[in-house]
């Protein structure tokens, strides 16, 4: 299936802000970060990515654009480990992060208990609810407010 111009523009916008071009990623790939720092990063990062599919699902549920819905659904199924990517087998991305933490010397339980505390704070902020409100269809049309 050919990608629409809208889908191509969406993917290009995402690419410009991809984490691969962030200074942290550059320090990581150049070997400037040790295992301890990377393990601490996992403790900070896990609580965000463990909710990522929820955020995408909230946007998907209220988005009237089929191209965007398809893009989001592809992302959710890959994030949750239902489908693989390229030559890679399906695996839940948050599990990959926990495996990486263990390789860095962190205990999985330490990450999960830290994430549990952070999840409680994230629930208070209700990230999925914030997404739902930002893209909720208006009463007069089926267009999302983000459009």
Secondary structure, DSSP 8 states (H G I E B T S, - for coil): ----HHHHHHHHHHHHT-GGGSHHHHHHHTT-S-HHHHHHHHHHHHHHHTTHHHHHHHHHHH---HHHHHHHHHHHHHHTTSS-BTTB----HHHHHHHHHHHTT--HHHHHHHHHHHHHHHHHHTHHHHHHHHH-B-SS-SSBTT-
